[in-house]
Every structure is written in C-alpha cells, then in structure tokens.
Amino acid sequence: MNDILAMQSARRIACEWLESYVQSEEFNNRCDECATQIAQVRTFYDIRSFNSQYDYYYDDDDSEADSPKSPHDVSKLEARCYYAGLFDRRGPKLIFRTSKDKYVVPDEYNDSPSRYVKLRPVYEHHKLGENNLWETVREQVVKLLDQRNILHSSVDLVRFCWPETSDRVDEFNKAVVEANARENQEESEDKAESHDAGNVKAYAKYGDLVITPITIWIGVLPDTLTSELAFQSSNDVLALLKQHGIFDVDVAYRESVAVDLAGSETFAPVANDHPSKDIIYPLPTALGLPIADLRTRNMQGTIAFYFKVGSDLYGVTSRRVFFPEYSGNIGYTYETGSQKQEVILMGEAAFKHFLLSVQAQMSSLRKKTEMYARYVAEFLVAAEKGGPGAKEATRRMKENQGKLDKGQAALSELKKFFVKVKLEWSDPKDRVIGYIVWAPPFGGASAPHSYTRDICVIKLDKKKFTRKLIGNMLDFGPEWDVTKYYGLYTGLQLDVPFEHNGLTGPLQIPLRGVLSSADVRKPASKDRSGQPLHHVLQRAPTTLTTVGCLSGFESHVRKYSAAGHVDSVELPIFKYDVDDKTGPFAQRGDSGSLVVDLLGRSVALLNSGTGRPYLPDITYGTPMHWLWDVIQTQFPGASLYFDS
C-alpha cells in the first residue's frame, strides 16, 4: 500500500514539474533546438551513402565515355544516363538493350542527363495477356538465365517514357522498321507474322511523351554480367518469344539488387498542429501505424491492416520485422499460458524522434503566435489613431487576433499532450499494444502461385484501440493538405465521386474490398495525358504517404543470401510523382505496409524492391487477394469491416 502511495506521489510531482517546465523559457529554448535538428534532417535516400558498386552515375573515368570496347558495349554515358530519372538524377546502369532508339549525348556533357526516364506499367498484350502466357514465358526466361549462370534479381514487363519531339519519335520508328527489314530475311511466314498489325514494335507519342514498346526488363547483380553475355542471353529470350509468335517486345538488362523492405528503425511522422483534430499522428489508429518488438525495439514495421474475429481485434504486419532471418524460419503460434511476444507502438529511436518533432512543432507555433501578437499590437495602434486607414487596420487586427487565438489553442494542446506522452508513454512497456499470435514460416515460393508468404498476425489490446479505432482507413497524414488531395484525384482524371470517402473526412480513404486478380489489369484511373494507369497509395513510417502505379503483369524476383537464393512472384509497383518531389514508392522500413488503390481496394502487402539497396526503382508486394485467403483459412470468420 505504501509503495502504491509513493508511486502516485512521485507521479504527481513529476506531472507538476513537467506542467511548469513546458511554460518556461528553458523549454522554449529546447524546442527551438529541436526545430533546428528537425530542419537539418535530410531525406533518408538523400543522405544514404552507397558502396561504389552501386554508384552508377558518378564514374571515375570519363575519358572513354563514348568509346565502346566490344561490339555490344554501350558507351559509359549511355550506361549511366539512359535510365536517368528512375530515382533522382541517377538511373540503374544499363548493360545491354535490344531497343532501337538512339541515345543522344548532350552537346556539352556536364554530368546532367539529356532526358529523364520514367517507368510505365503494362496492362495488355495481344498474346502475353492471353491464357497466362506471360507466366509461362516469365518462368522460361528465368530458366534461360540460369542456364547461362546469370545472377539475376528480377524479370519485369515494363515500358519506358520520356519527353520527346515528334521528329525524334519518327526517327525511332524508322530505325525499328529498318532493323526489322534486316532481321526478317529468314522464313517468309515468320516475316509475315512479324508484320501483323499489333505485332510490330512501335514508339507511341502521347502529348509530349514518347512511350517505348513493351520490354522484358532483367535485373542482374552489379559487376556480374558483360554486354557480350547479355547479348547472347537476349537472343535466347527473343528466340523464346519468336516460338510464341511475339515480335513486338524488347529485352534489356540493368544492374540492380533485390532487397527486403524490412529495415532498421526509422522515424515516426511529425505532429499536426491543427487544434481541432487529434494532436499527434500516428496515435489515432489508421493504416501505417509504426510498431516494434518490445524485446529488441531496433526493427520497425507497420500495421498493414486490421481485421476482427467476433469481438477480437487483430493487426497484420510482416513476419521479418519480428522474426529476422538469423532467428530461423520456424512457424510461430501462440499457446495459451506461454510467454507472449509483445508488440509496442514505435521503438526507441522512433519514439525519441516523435517527442523531438512535437517540440519542434511547438517552437514553430510559438514563433507564429509571437508574430501574430506583434501584428495585433501594431494594427491596434493604427486603428486607435483613426484616419482613412483605421477601418482596414481594425479588420487586419481582428484577422490576426483570430490566428493568434487559434495558434495559442494549438500550442496549449501540444504542451498538454507532451506532458501526457512523457508521463504515460516513455516506458516502452506502457506502449505495448498487443502480442503476436501467428507467424507462419517465411515462404518465397508458396504454391501454387509462388507468392511471398511474409505474415505476422498480432492480437491487439482493444482497450488501447476502441475509442480511437477508425478501422481500415488510409490516412494521408498531416503533410497532405486538401488542395494536394483533391489535386491527386482531379489530376488523374479519376471518374469517382469524392463522396466515396463517406463521413470520415476529405483526407482519408476507407478500405472497400480487395482487388481481385482479374482487376489487376483493369486500371481504374488515367494519367494527365489520358493513358490508363492503376494508381495506388501506401502510408508507411519511412516514406509516409506515396503514390504509385500498379502494373498489370506479375514479376519474378530473386533475393540472395548466404544460404542461397529465394525466388518469388510479386505484384510490381512503380513510383508516380504527384508534384515536384521525387522519391521511391517505398524504402527500407516500409515492409508490411498495405497498398490500396484510389477506390479503397486493398491491393498488396509490401515486402521488397529492386534497384539500389536503399532506392528501389520497382517496389513489390504480395497480392492481397491471395493473402487474405491465407489469413481467413487460419482465422475463420475474419472480417475486414467494422460496423462501429
């Protein structure tokens, strides 16, 4: 009894001290320091240094930039710049390509590429899209690569696009016709078939963009493939396509590695200063809640989505966040009475940065309120003087007084919340939100589709979720405003009324079903040039809310480790730049995030990417239509929908 009283007394004293401290000048100075630290934090992929084997763009030797050493070599400039734009100003290193467009070197090369390339998804092909032919061809391509001992990381079906003039597009197509004339001097029936409508390579022009023919894009490990071997391999693939009567597809090889998106702990999102809503993101529960293992707290994952079975509440995330590779690939099922593997909201570094961001936000708010207070005083003096400007001064004084009141209210709420979080959340045990109940062994070739099985189910503590739980809802986060949000929909020409958001507010998308396998190749939106694109979104701790486009043909991915390699089939997702900011669709630390489309349909669970280790040019996910069936088998009666 005495111990309990002592603890209550200590807590009361700590609370009183904190409440006094947040009103002090010392605390204000500390908040200013936090704001400076936040401002100095650069984006993860900007500050990440890479090993030289991945640094394709900056090459030490430029003297032979345009002097190929073998018939199939591309120049160093083309190798480093052909795919420039796929991530930042750099692109993956091109090794060999069968496409006929000529890469034009700038007149004065100054380390700047002459164009910026973007990936385009593929949704249809008159032959590859019929009777699962792409699945057959993809598997055969992998076998052909293995026969030549090519250490590949992925096989994707893509297109590319970049700004180009109409004259240049005509040159590209002329080069294709001339190449076909040279290559089709074999059998007459092959020649006829290769010139059938819809079976001839062509560069399409849409607005100011040129879109390439479909390409089988093969990723290989850095420094493992020569252009000569790539040329021979491309002939293997083209011969395979020819067997199926396909003549309109190119083949290209670039250096890349496939990596898991599970990573060391990342930062939590910053606070939102709007006083009329929940003060801190992500404490309100929506998709993308950052979580960690109570035991280690150094790996961070994400709650992808929630489901319920009866009155019980569960969350789904990636297994590898809680069961790293070194712990063994053994299935886990919680047995009643055994020790629980508990899950917490945010790990150590994320929580510290979370508090840092709150203090930085308070610094910003305090400076704004001080500015508004000065304006109010200045306009008050002007209004009291009278004269022709008195009326306008009075109006401006009232306007700034409203902003001052609003800012002071938000600052007061943030200070109260800071005290609450410091007292009630600093101990990791106080942030426990549930425990793991099921995590089947990781599988990279799960029958019959070879999808990645990377699942971990957490039974959540309803007492910590019920009041705030809004169910399966993608919240765009405080970095998105209404203008950017509606601009996303109107800019993409999405034929969907905004009312699909229901009553949850304009910056949230409720989940409405699961994207079926048949609908993967049926894009629900268009880009700004009117071309079909299946736009998707995800909310995750590292990249926050990003927009991408889902491709219609699944990819083969191979990840290497000391134990060998793991193959899997994945849904590919390309990045899509909403504004001037560029970056990957997902990064390390985003594993387990749920991808949804603009109609609110669940698409995939993120698991990996290819490209640079920390800058994927393609992100991959396990199809939700398969994953949800796996979960329902283990949890009969599971439902994604919440009535209240």
C-alpha positions in Angstrom: 0.0 0.0 0.0 2.8 2.4 0.9 4.6 1.6 -2.4 1.4 2.4 -4.3 1.0 5.7 -2.5 4.7 6.5 -3.1 4.4 5.9 -6.8 1.3 8.0 -7.0 3.1 10.8 -5.2 6.1 10.6 -7.4 3.9 10.7 -10.5 2.0 13.7 -9.2 5.3 15.5 -8.5 6.6 14.7 -12.0 3.4 15.9 -13.6 3.5 19.2 -11.7 7.2 19.7 -12.6 6.5 18.9 -16.3 3.5 21.2 -16.5 5.6 24.0 -15.0 8.6 23.2 -17.3 6.7 23.4 -20.5 5.8 27.0 -19.6 9.4 28.0 -19.0 11.8 29.9 -21.2 14.2 27.0 -20.9 11.7 24.7 -22.5 11.1 27.2 -25.3 14.8 27.3 -26.0 14.9 23.5 -26.0 12.0 23.4 -28.5 14.0 25.8 -30.8 16.9 23.4 -30.6 14.6 20.6 -31.6 13.3 22.6 -34.6 16.9 23.2 -35.7 17.6 19.4 -35.5 14.5 18.6 -37.5 15.4 21.1 -40.2 18.8 19.5 -40.6 17.4 16.0 -41.1 17.6 15.3 -44.8 15.6 12.7 -46.5 16.8 9.2 -45.9 17.7 8.5 -49.5 19.5 11.8 -49.9 22.0 11.2 -47.1 22.4 7.5 -47.5 25.9 6.7 -48.9 26.3 3.8 -51.2 29.1 1.4 -52.0 30.9 2.2 -55.2 29.5 -0.8 -56.9 26.1 0.8 -56.8 27.2 4.3 -57.7 26.5 4.1 -61.4 26.2 7.8 -62.2 29.5 9.1 -60.9 32.2 7.2 -62.7 35.9 8.0 -62.0 36.9 7.6 -65.7 35.1 9.8 -68.2 37.9 9.6 -70.8 36.4 6.7 -72.7 32.8 7.7 -72.2 31.9 7.3 -75.8 34.4 4.5 -76.8 32.8 1.0 -76.5 35.4 -1.8 -76.2 33.3 -4.6 -77.8 30.5 -4.7 -80.4 27.8 -5.0 -77.8 29.1 -2.5 -75.2 27.1 0.7 -74.7 29.1 3.9 -74.0 29.7 4.8 -70.4 27.5 7.9 -70.9 24.6 5.8 -72.1 25.2 3.1 -69.5 24.9 5.7 -66.7 22.4 8.1 -68.2 19.9 6.0 -70.3 17.7 5.3 -67.3 18.4 8.6 -65.6 15.3 9.8 -63.7 14.2 6.4 -62.4 15.4 7.6 -59.0 16.6 11.1 -58.6 19.1 12.2 -61.3 20.6 8.8 -61.4 19.4 5.6 -63.0 20.4 1.9 -62.9 23.4 1.0 -65.0 22.4 -0.2 -68.5 24.3 -3.2 -69.7 22.6 -4.1 -73.0 19.3 -3.5 -74.8 17.7 -4.6 -78.0 15.6 -1.5 -78.5 16.4 0.7 -81.5 16.0 4.2 -80.1 19.3 6.1 -80.3 20.5 7.7 -77.1 21.7 11.2 -78.0 24.6 12.6 -75.9 24.2 16.3 -74.9 26.4 18.7 -76.9 28.1 19.8 -73.7 28.1 16.9 -71.2 28.2 18.4 -67.7 27.1 15.4 -65.6 23.5 16.1 -66.5 21.4 13.6 -68.5 19.6 14.9 -71.6 16.3 13.4 -70.5 14.5 11.9 -67.5 13.0 8.4 -67.9 10.0 7.0 -66.1 8.6 3.5 -65.9 5.2 2.8 -67.4 3.1 -0.1 -66.4 1.8 -2.7 -68.9 -1.8 -3.8 -68.8 -2.4 -5.6 -72.0 -0.6 -7.5 -74.8 -2.4 -9.4 -77.5 -0.5 -12.6 -76.8 1.2 -12.4 -73.4 -2.1 -11.4 -71.8 -3.9 -14.5 -73.0 -4.1 -17.9 -71.2 -1.5 -16.9 -68.7 1.2 -16.9 -71.4 3.3 -14.3 -69.6 3.5 -16.6 -66.6 4.9 -19.3 -68.9 7.3 -17.0 -70.7 8.5 -15.5 -67.4 9.4 -18.9 -66.0 11.1 -19.9 -69.2 13.1 -16.6 -69.2 14.3 -17.5 -65.6 15.4 -20.9 -66.8 17.3 -19.4 -69.7 19.1 -17.0 -67.4 20.0 -19.9 -65.0 21.3 -21.9 -67.9 23.9 -19.2 -68.6 24.6 -18.7 -64.9 23.4 -15.1 -65.0 22.9 -13.8 -61.4 19.6 -12.1 -62.0 17.5 -10.2 -59.4 14.2 -9.7 -61.3 12.3 -10.2 -64.5 9.7 -7.5 -65.1 7.4 -6.5 -68.0 7.6 -2.7 -68.4 7.5 0.3 -70.7 9.5 3.5 -70.5 8.6 7.1 -71.3 10.3 10.4 -71.6 9.7 13.8 -73.1 10.5 13.8 -76.8 9.7 15.7 -80.0 7.5 14.2 -82.8 10.5 14.2 -85.2 12.6 12.1 -82.8 9.7 9.6 -82.4 9.6 9.3 -86.2 13.3 8.6 -86.2 12.9 5.8 -83.6 10.1 4.1 -85.6 12.1 4.4 -88.8 15.1 2.7 -87.1 12.7 -0.1 -85.9 11.4 -0.6 -89.5 15.0 -0.8 -90.9 16.1 -3.2 -88.2 13.1 -5.4 -88.9 13.9 -5.4 -92.6 17.4 -6.6 -91.8 16.3 -9.2 -89.3 13.3 -10.7 -91.1 15.1 -12.2 -94.1 14.7 -15.7 -92.9 11.4 -17.6 -93.3 8.6 -15.9 -95.2 5.9 -17.0 -92.8 7.9 -15.5 -89.9 8.2 -12.3 -91.8 4.5 -12.2 -92.5 3.7 -12.9 -88.8 6.1 -10.4 -87.5 4.4 -7.7 -89.6 0.9 -8.5 -88.4 -0.9 -5.5 -87.0 -0.3 -5.3 -83.3 2.8 -7.4 -83.5 5.3 -4.8 -84.6 7.4 -2.7 -82.3 6.4 1.0 -82.3 7.2 4.1 -80.2 3.9 5.8 -79.3 3.5 9.6 -78.9 1.2 11.0 -76.2 1.3 14.7 -75.7 5.0 15.5 -75.1 5.8 11.9 -74.1 7.2 9.1 -76.1 6.3 5.6 -74.8 8.5 2.7 -75.8 7.5 -0.8 -76.9 7.0 -3.4 -74.1 10.3 -4.5 -72.6 11.3 -7.6 -70.7 13.5 -5.8 -68.1 16.0 -8.1 -66.5 17.9 -7.0 -63.4 21.3 -8.5 -62.6 23.7 -8.2 -59.7 26.3 -5.5 -60.1 29.5 -6.4 -61.9 28.4 -9.9 -62.8 27.3 -9.6 -66.5 29.1 -8.5 -69.6 27.5 -7.0 -72.6 28.5 -10.0 -74.7 26.8 -12.4 -72.4 23.8 -10.1 -72.2 23.6 -10.1 -76.0 23.7 -13.9 -76.1 21.0 -14.1 -73.4 18.8 -11.6 -75.2 18.9 -13.8 -78.3 17.8 -16.7 -76.1 14.8 -14.6 -74.9 14.0 -13.3 -78.4 14.0 -16.8 -79.8 11.7 -17.8 -77.0 9.3 -15.0 -77.9 9.5 -16.0 -81.5 8.3 -19.5 -80.6 5.2 -17.9 -79.3 4.8 -15.6 -82.4 5.8 -12.5 -80.5 7.9 -9.9 -82.3 7.0 -6.6 -80.6 8.8 -7.0 -77.3 12.3 -5.7 -76.5 14.8 -7.1 -73.9 17.1 -5.0 -71.7 19.5 -5.7 -68.8 20.4 -3.4 -66.0 22.3 -3.7 -62.7 20.1 -4.0 -59.6 19.7 -5.9 -56.3 16.5 -7.2 -54.7 16.2 -6.2 -51.1 13.7 -6.7 -48.3 11.9 -3.5 -47.2 12.2 -4.6 -43.6 14.9 -2.4 -42.1 16.3 -0.8 -39.0 14.1 1.5 -37.2 13.0 4.7 -38.9 11.5 8.0 -37.7 7.9 8.4 -36.8 5.7 11.0 -38.6 5.7 14.5 -37.1 2.9 16.2 -35.3 -0.1 18.0 -36.8 -0.7 21.5 -35.3 -4.4 21.7 -36.1 -6.1 22.1 -32.7 -9.5 20.7 -33.8 -8.2 17.2 -34.5 -6.1 14.6 -32.8 -2.8 16.3 -31.9 -0.3 13.7 -32.7 -0.1 11.5 -35.7 0.1 8.4 -35.6 -1.6 7.7 -32.3 -5.1 7.7 -34.0 -5.2 4.2 -35.5 -5.2 4.1 -39.2 -3.1 2.1 -41.7 0.6 2.5 -41.4 0.9 2.5 -37.6 4.6 2.1 -36.7 5.3 -0.8 -34.4 8.3 -2.7 -33.0 9.2 -5.7 -30.9 9.3 -5.0 -27.2 12.3 -7.2 -26.8 14.7 -5.6 -29.2 13.0 -2.3 -30.3 15.5 -1.8 -33.0 13.5 -3.0 -36.0 10.4 -1.2 -37.1 7.4 -2.5 -39.0 3.9 -1.3 -39.9 0.4 -2.5 -39.2 -0.8 -3.1 -42.7 -4.5 -3.6 -41.9 -6.9 -4.7 -39.2 -9.4 -7.5 -39.0 -11.8 -8.8 -36.4 -13.0 -12.2 -35.5 -16.1 -11.9 -33.3 -15.2 -9.3 -30.7 -11.4 -9.8 -31.0 -9.2 -7.3 -32.9 -6.1 -8.2 -34.9 -3.4 -6.4 -36.9 -1.3 -7.8 -39.8 2.3 -7.0 -40.5 5.5 -8.5 -41.9 7.0 -11.6 -40.2 10.5 -10.5 -40.8 10.1 -7.4 -38.5 9.7 -9.7 -35.5 11.5 -12.9 -36.8 14.7 -11.9 -38.5 16.5 -14.3 -40.8 19.1 -15.2 -38.2 16.3 -16.4 -35.8 15.4 -19.3 -38.1 12.4 -19.9 -40.3 10.2 -21.7 -37.9 6.4 -21.1 -37.7 5.1 -19.5 -34.6 1.7 -19.9 -33.0 0.9 -18.5 -29.5 -0.1 -21.1 -27.0 -2.3 -20.0 -24.1 -0.2 -19.6 -21.0 3.1 -19.3 -22.8 5.3 -16.2 -22.7 3.9 -13.5 -25.0 6.0 -11.8 -27.7 4.7 -8.3 -27.2 4.4 -5.5 -29.7 4.8 -1.8 -29.0 3.9 1.4 -30.7 7.2 2.8 -32.0 10.6 1.7 -31.0 13.2 3.6 -29.1 14.6 5.9 -31.8 11.2 6.5 -33.4 9.7 7.5 -30.0 12.6 9.9 -29.3 12.2 11.5 -32.7 8.5 11.6 -32.1 9.0 13.7 -29.0 11.6 15.8 -30.9 9.0 16.5 -33.6 6.4 17.6 -31.1 8.8 20.1 -29.5 9.8 21.4 -33.0 6.2 21.9 -33.8 5.7 23.8 -30.5 8.7 26.0 -31.5 7.1 26.8 -34.8 3.7 27.5 -33.2 5.2 29.7 -30.5 7.0 31.9 -33.1 3.9 32.2 -35.2 1.8 33.3 -32.1 4.5 35.8 -31.2 4.4 37.2 -34.8 0.5 37.4 -34.7 0.7 39.1 -31.3 3.0 41.8 -32.8 0.7 42.3 -35.7 -2.3 42.7 -33.4 -0.5 45.3 -31.3 0.6 47.2 -34.4 -2.8 47.2 -36.1 -4.4 48.2 -32.7 -2.2 51.3 -32.6 -3.1 52.1 -36.2 -6.8 51.6 -35.5 -6.8 53.8 -32.4 -5.1 56.7 -34.3 -8.2 56.9 -36.6 -7.9 58.3 -40.1 -8.6 56.8 -43.5 -6.7 53.5 -42.7 -8.4 52.9 -39.4 -11.1 50.6 -40.8 -8.6 48.4 -42.7 -6.4 48.3 -39.6 -9.3 47.1 -37.5 -10.1 44.4 -40.0 -6.4 43.2 -40.0 -6.2 43.3 -36.2 -9.3 41.1 -35.9 -7.9 38.7 -38.6 -4.6 38.3 -36.8 -6.3 38.1 -33.4 -8.2 35.0 -34.8 -4.9 33.5 -35.9 -3.4 34.3 -32.6 -6.2 32.6 -30.7 -6.1 29.6 -32.9 -2.3 29.2 -32.5 -2.4 29.7 -28.8 -5.1 26.9 -28.5 -3.0 24.6 -30.6 0.2 25.3 -28.6 -1.7 24.7 -25.3 -3.0 21.4 -26.6 0.5 20.3 -27.7 2.0 21.2 -24.3 -0.7 19.2 -22.6 -0.1 16.3 -24.9 3.7 16.5 -24.5 3.3 16.2 -20.7 0.9 13.2 -21.2 3.2 11.4 -23.6 6.3 11.9 -21.4 4.5 10.6 -18.3 2.5 7.8 -19.9 4.5 6.6 -22.9 8.2 7.0 -22.1 8.4 3.4 -20.6 8.2 1.0 -23.6 6.1 -1.3 -21.6 3.4 1.4 -21.5 3.4 1.4 -25.3 2.5 -2.3 -25.6 -0.5 -2.6 -27.9 -0.7 -6.4 -28.3 1.1 -9.7 -28.8 1.9 -12.0 -31.7 -0.4 -15.0 -32.2 0.5 -16.4 -35.5 3.5 -16.1 -37.9 3.9 -19.0 -40.4 7.3 -19.7 -41.8 8.5 -17.2 -44.4 8.0 -18.6 -47.9 9.2 -17.2 -51.2 7.6 -19.8 -53.5 4.2 -20.6 -51.8 2.2 -22.9 -54.0 0.5 -22.6 -56.4 1.4 -19.0 -57.4 4.9 -18.7 -55.8 3.9 -15.5 -53.9 5.8 -14.4 -50.9 4.3 -15.5 -47.6 5.5 -13.0 -45.1 2.7 -12.7 -42.5 2.6 -11.9 -38.8 -0.7 -11.5 -37.0 -1.0 -9.5 -33.8 -3.8 -9.7 -31.3 -4.4 -6.1 -30.3 -5.4 -4.8 -26.9 -8.9 -3.4 -27.5 -8.7 -1.1 -24.5 -6.0 0.9 -26.3 -7.8 1.0 -29.6 -11.5 1.1 -29.2 -12.0 4.8 -28.7 -9.6 5.9 -31.5 -10.2 3.0 -33.8 -11.4 4.1 -37.2 -10.9 0.7 -38.8 -9.2 0.1 -42.1 -8.6 3.6 -43.2 -5.7 5.1 -45.2 -5.0 8.5 -43.6 -2.9 10.8 -45.9 -1.2 12.3 -42.9 -0.6 15.9 -41.9 1.8 16.5 -44.8 -1.1 16.4 -47.2 -3.5 19.3 -47.4 -6.9 19.4 -49.0 -5.5 21.1 -52.2 -3.0 18.4 -52.8 -5.5 15.7 -52.0 -8.2 16.8 -54.4 -5.5 17.7 -57.0 -4.5 14.0 -56.9 -8.0 12.9 -57.9 -8.7 15.6 -60.5 -5.2 15.5 -62.0 -5.5 11.7 -62.5 -8.9 12.0 -64.2 -10.4 9.5 -61.8 -14.1 9.0 -62.6 -15.1 8.5 -59.0 -17.2 11.0 -56.9 -15.5 12.4 -53.8 -18.4 11.1 -51.7 -16.8 7.6 -51.7 -14.9 8.9 -48.7 -18.1 8.8 -46.6 -18.1 10.8 -43.4 -14.5 10.2 -42.4 -13.2 13.5 -43.7 -11.6 14.5 -47.0 -8.1 13.2 -46.3 -8.9 9.6 -45.6 -9.8 6.6 -47.8 -11.8 3.8 -46.2 -10.9 0.3 -47.4 -13.7 -1.1 -49.7 -12.9 -4.7 -50.6 -10.0 -6.5 -52.1 -8.7 -6.0 -55.6 -9.3 -9.3 -57.5 -6.7 -10.9 -59.7 -8.9 -10.1 -62.7 -9.0 -6.4 -61.9 -5.2 -6.1 -61.6 -5.1 -5.5 -65.4 -8.1 -3.1 -65.4 -6.8 0.3 -64.4 -9.3 2.5 -62.5 -7.8 5.8 -63.4 -5.8 7.7 -66.1 -2.8 9.9 -66.1 -2.7 13.5 -67.2 -2.2 12.5 -70.8 -5.3 10.3 -70.7 -3.5 7.0 -70.6 -4.8 4.2 -68.4 -2.8 3.9 -65.1 -3.8 2.0 -62.0 -2.8 4.4 -59.3 -2.2 3.1 -55.8 -1.1 4.6 -52.4 0.6 3.5 -49.3 1.2 5.0 -45.9 4.4 3.9 -44.1 6.8 5.1 -41.4 9.8 5.8 -43.8 8.2 7.3 -46.9 4.9 8.5 -45.3 2.2 8.7 -48.0 3.3 8.0 -51.5 1.6 7.5 -54.8 2.5 4.8 -57.3 1.1 2.9 -60.3 0.4 -0.8 -60.2 1.5 -2.8 -63.3 -0.7 -5.5 -64.8 1.8 -8.3 -65.2 3.4 -10.0 -62.3 7.2 -10.1 -61.9 9.8 -12.7 -60.9 12.1 -11.6 -58.0 15.2 -13.4 -56.7 16.8 -12.4 -53.4 20.3 -13.7 -52.5 21.7 -14.5 -49.1 24.5 -16.6 -47.5 22.1 -19.6 -47.6 21.5 -19.3 -51.3 18.6 -17.5 -53.0 14.8 -17.3 -52.7 12.5 -16.9 -55.8 9.1 -15.4 -55.7 6.4 -13.9 -57.9 5.3 -10.4 -56.9 3.0 -7.6 -57.9 5.2 -4.7 -59.2 4.5 -1.1 -58.3 6.2 1.9 -60.0 6.6 5.3 -58.4 4.4 8.2 -59.6 5.4 11.8 -58.9 2.4 13.8 -57.7 4.4 17.1 -57.5 7.9 18.3 -58.0 9.1 16.0 -55.1 10.6 12.7 -56.3 11.5 9.5 -54.5 10.8 5.8 -54.4 7.3 4.4 -53.7 8.7 2.6 -50.7 12.0 2.2 -48.8 13.7 0.1 -46.1 11.4 0.2 -43.0 8.2 0.2 -45.1 7.8 -3.6 -45.1 4.4 -4.7 -44.2 2.6 -1.6 -45.4 -0.7 -2.1 -47.3 -1.1 -0.8 -50.8 -4.6 0.4 -51.7 -6.0 1.9 -54.9 -7.9 5.2 -55.2 -11.2 3.3 -54.9 -10.1 2.0 -51.5 -9.5 -1.6 -52.6 -6.7 -3.5 -50.8 -4.0 -4.4 -53.4 -0.9 -5.8 -51.9 1.4 -6.1 -48.8 4.8 -4.5 -49.4 7.8 -6.8 -49.0 10.7 -5.9 -51.3 12.2 -3.8 -54.1 14.8 -3.9 -56.8 17.3 -1.2 -57.7 19.8 0.3 -55.2 19.7 -1.2 -51.7 18.0 1.9 -50.4 16.5 3.4 -53.5 14.2 0.8 -55.2 13.1 1.7 -58.8 10.4 -1.0 -58.5 8.6 -2.0 -55.3 7.0 -5.4 -54.9 4.1 -6.7 -52.9 2.2 -9.9 -52.1 -1.3 -9.8 -53.7 -4.0 -9.2 -51.1 -6.5 -11.4 -52.9 -4.2 -14.4 -52.1 -3.0 -13.2 -48.7 -6.5 -12.6 -47.4 -7.5 -16.2 -48.3 -4.5 -17.4 -46.3 -5.5 -15.4 -43.3 -9.1 -16.4 -43.4 -8.1 -20.1 -43.5 -6.2 -19.6 -40.2 -8.8 -17.3 -38.7 -12.3 -18.5 -39.7 -14.8 -15.7 -39.6 -12.2 -13.0 -40.1 -13.7 -9.7 -41.4 -12.1 -6.5 -42.7 -15.1 -4.4 -42.0 -16.0 -2.6 -38.8 -19.6 -1.7 -38.1 -18.7 0.7 -35.3 
